[in-house]
């Protein structure tokens, strides 16, 4: 997911440099959304891994 966020961020930068402001804004919005979803997913799986790891190891 971070890969796609980076791709959309690069597209936004290139489109902005070429003057396509509408397309740049849309691509930047998608990049932000994908980044936030990836961070939330990372934190969720990190917490689940910590809690499940404690249950499995008996700690």
Secondary structure as a PSIPRED ss2 file (coil, helix, strand):
# PSIPRED VFORMAT (PSIPRED V4.0)

   1 X C   1.000  0.000  0.000
   2 X H   0.000  1.000  0.000
   3 X H   0.000  1.000  0.000
   4 X H   0.000  1.000  0.000
   5 X H   0.000  1.000  0.000
   6 X H   0.000  1.000  0.000
   7 X H   0.000  1.000  0.000
   8 X H   0.000  1.000  0.000
   9 X H   0.000  1.000  0.000
  10 X H   0.000  1.000  0.000
  11 X H   0.000  1.000  0.000
  12 X H   0.000  1.000  0.000
  13 X H   0.000  1.000  0.000
  14 X H   0.000  1.000  0.000
  15 X H   0.000  1.000  0.000
  16 X H   0.000  1.000  0.000
  17 X H   0.000  1.000  0.000
  18 X H   0.000  1.000  0.000
  19 X C   1.000  0.000  0.000
  20 X C   1.000  0.000  0.000
  21 X H   0.000  1.000  0.000
  22 X H   0.000  1.000  0.000
  23 X H   0.000  1.000  0.000
  24 X H   0.000  1.000  0.000
  25 X H   0.000  1.000  0.000
  26 X H   0.000  1.000  0.000
  27 X H   0.000  1.000  0.000
  28 X H   0.000  1.000  0.000
  29 X H   0.000  1.000  0.000
  30 X H   0.000  1.000  0.000
  31 X H   0.000  1.000  0.000
  32 X H   0.000  1.000  0.000
  33 X H   0.000  1.000  0.000
  34 X H   0.000  1.000  0.000
  35 X H   0.000  1.000  0.000
  36 X H   0.000  1.000  0.000
  37 X H   0.000  1.000  0.000
  38 X H   0.000  1.000  0.000
  39 X H   0.000  1.000  0.000
  40 X H   0.000  1.000  0.000
  41 X H   0.000  1.000  0.000
  42 X H   0.000  1.000  0.000
  43 X H   0.000  1.000  0.000
  44 X H   0.000  1.000  0.000
  45 X H   0.000  1.000  0.000
  46 X H   0.000  1.000  0.000
  47 X H   0.000  1.000  0.000
  48 X H   0.000  1.000  0.000
  49 X H   0.000  1.000  0.000
  50 X H   0.000  1.000  0.000
  51 X H   0.000  1.000  0.000
  52 X H   0.000  1.000  0.000
  53 X H   0.000  1.000  0.000
  54 X H   0.000  1.000  0.000
  55 X H   0.000  1.000  0.000
  56 X H   0.000  1.000  0.000
  57 X H   0.000  1.000  0.000
  58 X C   1.000  0.000  0.000
  59 X C   1.000  0.000  0.000
